[in-house]
Amino acid sequence: MKNFLLICITACLFLTGLYLAIGKSLSNLVQPTPATPSQLKSNQTAKTLLAQQTQTAPEQKHTKASNDFESSNSEEAITLCSDEKVNSFPLEKLAKQLNNEYDVFDNHTLLNALKDNAVTLESKITYGLLSYAQNPEQPQPLITLFSDYPNNRYLAHQTLLACANQVCDEQTIQSALTTDRNNGASWLAYASLIDPKQNPQQTLDAIINAANTQEYNEYRQQTYYFFDETLNQLNMNNDLLFFIGTESLLAATPSPSFSTINKICSNVTQDEVGLLDACINIGERLEQSQSTLLSTAIGIALQRKAYEVRNDQSEIAFLNAKTQDFQKLLIQSTQAMQLMWQSKQRTLNYVLALKNSNEVDAARYLVEQAITLSNDPEFDPCVIEW
């Protein structure tokens, strides 16, 4: 029971920490123009994101904390409960509920259950990801599975990501790249495997190839699908179980590294016209794909940096506005997630949005629902509905 509660808390903290980290990364990657008093207030709001503000009212049963992200429209406020005990109670309820239905469950338990029962491709892929999560320095199950299914683009991409933590042979890397050669995300993963000091031209070629592809796919939705189908196979399917399991899994499995592309595009000069175009194109691919919140944020930042080099003030202003809007989404998402955890139905609704769309759209949905709730005069943010 304690182990599963830890998994629940880890998943919650992972999501919250992710939103805050991306917001901070945006601030670091995209340096704004001199701050106006309004922007200074906005920055202060971000710093005190979860600070609790007491508001007394005789008719209220609980204390509320209203968190605005620098908006002149009070209807965009998200009202939170300032009772710390209330904030942690939903996770205990969730852990107890799933524990009663499935005994003690975590990804280690699932890994053991799949060891001799991974018969479908979906369950084999899930087993490979779980094995990697247990020991990322030995991603052999993923690589072995790719050798069994050399034409599977998902496995090819995951193999390229996994090879960042282990020295893979050149044949495996090239085979994986060939299989998913039309995907810019795999070209970026390949670029991160090259030593830019030893092979600078090869690194640049990989970046340009990534920019020239028509697709950018990190296969996040496919990971959700494989995990969901695996739970179906084991007769364990439950949307709450799916949510906790996938978020903890994604926190530990191969993920894209944007360090190479960020470093190259941060140092590009005005004379490197082709590379500047590549940085802009990759940034647009990342943003438009909306694969994840992180890749979307990186995409906006890459575009802005390239246009700064070109001194294109019109595009810079446009991307400044995008940056502020995205930071607002991240901060409001963190607030909205607190309300989500307090209701079983709100959590299930978010899981459904996550399955049917992507991480960015699901975050927008979460914010919209939280704002709608907060505008209801009868809404009590301290009520637990599990």
C-alpha positions as CSV (number, residue, x, y, z in Angstrom):
1,M,0.0,0.0,0.0
2,K,2.8,2.4,0.9
3,N,4.6,1.5,-2.3
4,F,1.6,2.3,-4.4
5,L,0.9,5.6,-2.6
6,L,4.5,6.5,-3.3
7,I,3.9,5.8,-7.0
8,C,0.8,8.1,-7.0
9,I,2.7,10.9,-5.3
10,T,5.6,10.5,-7.7
11,A,3.4,10.7,-10.7
12,C,1.7,13.8,-9.3
13,L,5.0,15.5,-8.4
14,F,6.4,14.5,-11.8
15,L,3.6,16.3,-13.6
16,T,3.7,19.4,-11.4
17,G,7.5,19.6,-11.5
18,L,7.5,19.1,-15.3
19,Y,5.2,22.2,-15.8
20,L,7.3,24.3,-13.5
21,A,10.6,23.2,-15.1
22,I,9.3,23.9,-18.6
23,G,8.2,27.3,-17.5
24,K,11.6,28.0,-16.0
25,S,13.3,26.7,-19.2
26,L,11.2,29.0,-21.3
27,S,12.3,31.9,-19.2
28,N,16.0,30.9,-19.5
29,L,15.9,30.1,-23.2
30,V,13.8,33.0,-24.3
31,Q,15.1,36.2,-22.8
32,P,12.3,38.9,-22.9
33,T,12.5,42.5,-23.7
34,P,12.8,44.8,-20.6
35,A,10.0,44.0,-18.3
36,T,7.1,46.3,-17.8
37,P,5.5,46.7,-14.4
38,S,2.8,44.2,-15.5
39,Q,5.5,41.7,-16.5
40,L,7.3,42.1,-13.2
41,K,4.1,41.4,-11.4
42,S,3.6,38.3,-13.7
43,N,7.1,37.1,-12.8
44,Q,6.3,37.5,-9.1
45,T,3.1,35.5,-9.6
46,A,5.1,32.7,-11.1
47,K,7.5,32.6,-8.3
48,T,4.7,32.5,-5.7
49,L,2.7,30.0,-7.8
50,L,1.6,27.8,-5.0
51,A,1.9,30.3,-2.2
52,Q,-1.3,30.2,-0.2
53,Q,-3.3,33.4,0.2
54,T,-5.9,33.5,3.0
55,Q,-9.2,34.9,2.2
56,T,-11.8,35.0,5.0
57,A,-15.5,35.0,4.4
58,P,-18.2,34.1,7.0
59,E,-20.2,32.1,4.6
60,Q,-17.3,29.9,3.5
61,K,-16.9,26.5,5.0
62,H,-13.2,26.2,4.0
63,T,-10.4,28.7,3.3
64,K,-9.8,29.4,-0.3
65,A,-6.8,30.6,-2.2
66,S,-7.4,32.4,-5.5
67,N,-4.5,32.1,-7.9
68,D,-4.5,34.5,-10.9
69,F,-1.8,34.5,-13.6
70,E,-1.6,38.2,-14.2
71,S,-4.9,38.6,-16.0
72,S,-7.0,41.6,-16.1
73,N,-10.0,39.2,-16.5
74,S,-10.9,37.9,-13.1
75,E,-12.8,35.1,-14.8
76,E,-9.5,33.4,-15.6
77,A,-8.7,32.9,-12.0
78,I,-8.3,29.4,-10.6
79,T,-9.5,29.0,-7.0
80,L,-7.5,26.5,-4.9
81,C,-7.9,25.1,-1.4
82,S,-5.3,26.4,1.0
83,D,-5.7,23.5,3.4
84,E,-2.5,21.4,3.1
85,K,-4.3,18.3,4.5
86,V,-6.9,18.4,1.8
87,N,-4.2,18.7,-0.9
88,S,-2.6,15.3,0.1
89,F,-5.8,13.4,1.0
90,P,-6.9,12.6,-2.6
91,L,-3.7,10.6,-3.3
92,E,-4.4,8.5,-0.3
93,K,-7.9,7.9,-1.5
94,L,-6.7,6.9,-4.9
95,A,-4.1,4.6,-3.6
96,K,-6.6,2.8,-1.3
97,Q,-9.1,2.4,-4.1
98,L,-6.7,0.9,-6.6
99,N,-5.1,-1.2,-3.8
100,N,-8.5,-2.7,-3.0
101,E,-9.1,-3.6,-6.6
102,Y,-5.7,-4.8,-7.7
103,D,-3.8,-5.5,-4.5
104,V,-0.4,-3.6,-4.3
105,F,0.3,-2.5,-7.8
106,D,3.3,-0.7,-9.3
107,N,5.4,-0.9,-12.4
108,H,7.7,-3.5,-10.8
109,T,4.7,-5.7,-10.2
110,L,3.6,-5.2,-13.8
111,L,7.1,-6.1,-15.0
112,N,7.0,-9.4,-13.1
113,A,3.5,-10.1,-14.4
114,L,4.6,-9.6,-18.0
115,K,7.8,-11.5,-17.8
116,D,6.2,-14.8,-19.0
117,N,3.0,-13.3,-20.4
118,A,4.1,-10.7,-22.9
119,V,2.6,-12.4,-26.0
120,T,1.3,-9.5,-28.0
121,L,3.5,-6.8,-29.6
122,E,1.9,-4.2,-27.4
123,S,2.8,-6.1,-24.2
124,K,6.3,-6.9,-25.5
125,I,6.9,-3.2,-26.1
126,T,5.5,-2.3,-22.6
127,Y,7.8,-5.0,-21.1
128,G,10.8,-3.5,-22.9
129,L,10.0,0.0,-21.6
130,L,9.4,-1.2,-18.1
131,S,12.7,-3.1,-18.2
132,Y,14.5,0.0,-19.4
133,A,12.9,2.0,-16.6
134,Q,14.2,-0.5,-14.1
135,N,17.8,-0.3,-15.5
136,P,18.3,2.5,-18.1
137,E,22.0,1.6,-18.4
138,Q,21.1,-1.8,-19.9
139,P,18.3,-1.2,-22.5
140,Q,18.9,-4.6,-24.2
141,P,15.2,-5.6,-24.1
142,L,14.3,-2.6,-26.3
143,I,17.1,-3.2,-28.7
144,T,16.5,-6.9,-28.8
145,L,12.8,-6.3,-29.6
146,F,13.8,-3.9,-32.4
147,S,16.0,-6.6,-33.9
148,D,12.9,-8.8,-33.9
149,Y,10.7,-6.1,-35.5
150,P,13.2,-4.1,-37.6
151,N,10.5,-2.3,-39.6
152,N,8.6,-1.0,-36.5
153,R,9.1,2.8,-36.5
154,Y,8.1,3.1,-32.8
155,L,10.8,0.6,-31.7
156,A,13.3,2.3,-34.0
157,H,12.8,5.6,-32.4
158,Q,12.9,4.2,-28.9
159,T,16.1,2.4,-29.7
160,L,17.8,5.6,-30.8
161,L,16.7,7.2,-27.6
162,A,17.9,4.3,-25.5
163,C,21.3,4.3,-27.2
164,A,22.0,7.6,-25.5
165,N,22.5,5.8,-22.2
166,Q,24.5,2.9,-23.7
167,V,27.1,2.4,-26.4
168,C,25.2,0.8,-29.2
169,D,26.9,-0.7,-32.3
170,E,26.7,1.4,-35.4
171,Q,24.7,-1.2,-37.3
172,T,21.9,-1.0,-34.7
173,I,21.9,2.8,-34.8
174,Q,21.9,3.0,-38.6
175,S,19.2,0.4,-38.9
176,A,17.0,2.3,-36.5
177,L,17.6,5.6,-38.3
178,T,16.8,4.0,-41.7
179,T,13.5,2.6,-40.4
180,D,12.3,5.9,-39.0
181,R,14.2,8.2,-41.5
182,N,11.1,10.3,-42.3
183,N,10.7,11.4,-38.7
184,G,12.5,14.5,-37.5
185,A,12.4,13.4,-33.9
186,S,14.5,10.4,-34.8
187,W,17.0,12.5,-36.6
188,L,17.3,14.7,-33.5
189,A,17.8,11.6,-31.4
190,Y,20.5,10.5,-33.9
191,A,22.2,13.9,-33.7
192,S,22.5,13.5,-29.9
193,L,24.4,10.3,-30.4
194,I,27.1,12.1,-32.5
195,D,30.1,13.8,-30.9
196,P,29.9,17.3,-32.4
197,K,33.6,17.9,-31.7
198,Q,34.7,14.8,-33.6
199,N,32.1,14.9,-36.3
200,P,30.7,18.5,-36.6
201,Q,29.6,18.1,-40.2
202,Q,27.7,14.9,-39.4
203,T,26.0,16.6,-36.6
204,L,24.9,19.5,-38.8
205,D,23.7,17.1,-41.5
206,A,21.5,15.3,-38.9
207,I,20.1,18.7,-37.8
208,I,19.3,19.7,-41.4
209,N,17.8,16.3,-42.2
210,A,15.6,16.7,-39.1
211,A,14.5,20.1,-40.4
212,N,13.7,18.8,-43.9
213,T,11.4,15.9,-42.8
214,Q,7.7,16.4,-43.1
215,E,6.9,14.7,-39.8
216,Y,7.9,15.1,-36.1
217,N,6.6,12.4,-33.9
218,E,7.8,11.4,-30.4
219,Y,5.2,8.6,-30.3
220,R,3.8,9.6,-27.0
221,Q,0.3,8.6,-27.9
222,Q,1.5,5.2,-29.1
223,T,3.1,4.7,-25.7
224,Y,-0.3,5.4,-24.1
225,Y,-1.9,2.9,-26.5
226,F,0.6,0.1,-25.8
227,F,0.3,0.5,-22.0
228,D,-3.5,0.6,-22.2
229,E,-3.6,-2.6,-24.3
230,T,-1.2,-4.3,-22.0
231,L,-3.5,-3.6,-19.0
232,N,-6.4,-5.0,-21.1
233,Q,-4.4,-8.2,-21.7
234,L,-3.8,-8.7,-18.0
235,N,-7.4,-7.9,-17.1
236,M,-6.2,-4.9,-15.1
237,N,-7.6,-2.1,-17.2
238,N,-8.7,0.9,-15.2
239,D,-8.2,4.5,-16.3
240,L,-6.8,5.6,-13.0
241,L,-4.3,2.7,-13.0
242,F,-3.5,3.6,-16.6
243,F,-2.8,7.2,-15.6
244,I,-0.6,6.5,-12.6
245,G,1.3,3.7,-14.5
246,T,2.0,5.7,-17.7
247,E,3.1,8.8,-16.0
248,S,5.6,7.0,-13.7
249,L,6.7,4.9,-16.7
250,L,7.3,8.0,-18.9
251,A,9.3,9.6,-16.1
252,A,11.8,6.7,-16.3
253,T,11.8,5.6,-20.0
254,P,13.9,7.0,-22.9
255,S,13.1,10.7,-23.6
256,P,14.3,13.1,-26.2
257,S,17.4,15.1,-25.5
258,F,17.3,18.6,-27.0
259,S,20.8,19.6,-25.8
260,T,22.5,19.2,-29.2
261,I,19.9,21.2,-31.2
262,N,19.7,23.8,-28.5
263,K,23.5,24.3,-28.4
264,I,23.8,24.5,-32.2
265,C,20.9,26.9,-32.6
266,S,22.1,29.0,-29.7
267,N,25.5,29.6,-31.4
268,V,24.3,30.0,-35.0
269,T,25.4,33.1,-36.8
270,Q,23.7,35.3,-39.4
271,D,26.0,34.1,-42.1
272,E,24.9,30.5,-41.6
273,V,21.6,30.9,-43.6
274,G,20.9,27.2,-44.1
275,L,21.4,26.4,-40.5
276,L,19.3,29.3,-39.4
277,D,16.5,28.1,-41.6
278,A,16.9,24.6,-40.1
279,C,16.6,25.9,-36.6
280,I,13.4,27.8,-37.5
281,N,11.9,24.7,-39.3
282,I,12.7,22.4,-36.5
283,G,11.3,24.8,-34.0
284,E,8.1,25.0,-36.0
285,R,7.9,21.2,-36.2
286,L,8.4,20.9,-32.5
287,E,5.7,23.5,-31.7
288,Q,3.2,22.3,-34.2
289,S,3.5,18.6,-33.3
290,Q,2.5,19.4,-29.7
291,S,4.0,15.9,-28.8
292,T,4.7,17.1,-25.3
293,L,4.7,20.3,-23.3
294,L,8.5,20.2,-23.3
295,S,9.0,19.8,-27.0
296,T,6.4,22.6,-27.7
297,A,8.3,24.9,-25.3
298,I,11.7,24.1,-26.9
299,G,10.2,24.7,-30.4
300,I,9.0,28.2,-29.5
301,A,12.4,29.0,-28.0
302,L,14.4,27.7,-31.0
303,Q,12.4,29.9,-33.4
304,R,12.8,33.0,-31.2
305,K,16.6,32.5,-31.0
306,A,16.9,32.2,-34.8
307,Y,14.8,35.3,-35.4
308,E,16.9,37.2,-32.8
309,V,20.0,36.4,-34.9
310,R,18.2,37.7,-38.0
311,N,17.0,40.7,-36.0
312,D,13.4,40.1,-37.2
313,Q,11.5,42.3,-34.7
314,S,8.1,41.3,-36.1
315,E,8.7,37.6,-35.5
316,I,10.4,38.2,-32.2
317,A,7.3,40.2,-30.9
318,F,5.0,37.4,-32.2
319,L,7.1,34.7,-30.4
320,N,7.3,36.8,-27.3
321,A,3.5,36.7,-27.1
322,K,3.5,33.0,-27.7
323,T,6.0,32.5,-24.9
324,Q,3.9,34.4,-22.5
325,D,0.8,32.5,-23.5
326,F,2.6,29.2,-23.0
327,Q,4.0,30.1,-19.7
328,K,0.5,31.1,-18.6
329,L,-0.7,27.7,-19.7
330,L,2.0,25.9,-17.7
331,I,1.3,27.8,-14.5
332,Q,-2.4,27.5,-14.8
333,S,-2.0,23.8,-15.6
334,T,-0.1,23.3,-12.3
335,Q,-2.9,24.9,-10.4
336,A,-5.6,23.0,-12.3
337,M,-4.0,19.7,-11.6
338,Q,-4.4,20.3,-7.8
339,L,-8.2,20.5,-8.4
340,M,-8.1,17.5,-10.7
341,W,-6.6,15.3,-8.0
342,Q,-9.4,16.2,-5.6
343,S,-12.1,14.6,-7.8
344,K,-12.3,11.1,-9.3
345,Q,-14.4,12.3,-12.2
346,R,-12.2,15.2,-13.0
347,T,-9.2,12.9,-13.0
348,L,-10.9,10.4,-15.3
349,N,-12.0,13.2,-17.7
350,Y,-8.3,14.4,-17.9
351,V,-7.2,10.8,-18.6
352,L,-9.7,10.6,-21.5
353,A,-8.5,13.9,-22.9
354,L,-4.9,12.7,-22.7
355,K,-5.7,9.5,-24.5
356,N,-7.7,11.2,-27.3
357,S,-5.5,14.2,-27.9
358,N,-2.0,15.2,-26.7
359,E,-0.3,16.6,-23.6
360,V,-0.7,20.2,-24.7
361,D,-4.4,20.0,-25.6
362,A,-5.1,17.9,-22.4
363,A,-3.4,20.7,-20.4
364,R,-5.6,23.3,-22.0
365,Y,-8.7,21.2,-21.3
366,L,-7.6,20.9,-17.6
367,V,-7.3,24.7,-17.3
368,E,-10.6,25.4,-19.0
369,Q,-12.4,23.0,-16.6
370,A,-10.7,24.5,-13.6
371,I,-11.6,28.1,-14.6
372,T,-15.2,27.0,-15.2
373,L,-15.4,25.5,-11.8
374,S,-13.8,28.5,-10.1
375,N,-16.4,30.8,-11.7
376,D,-19.2,28.8,-10.1
377,P,-20.2,30.7,-6.9
378,E,-21.2,27.4,-5.4
379,F,-17.9,25.7,-6.0
380,D,-15.9,24.7,-2.9
381,P,-12.2,23.9,-3.8
382,C,-11.7,22.0,-0.6
383,V,-14.3,19.3,-1.2
384,I,-12.8,15.8,-1.9
385,E,-14.9,13.7,-4.3
386,W,-13.5,10.2,-4.4
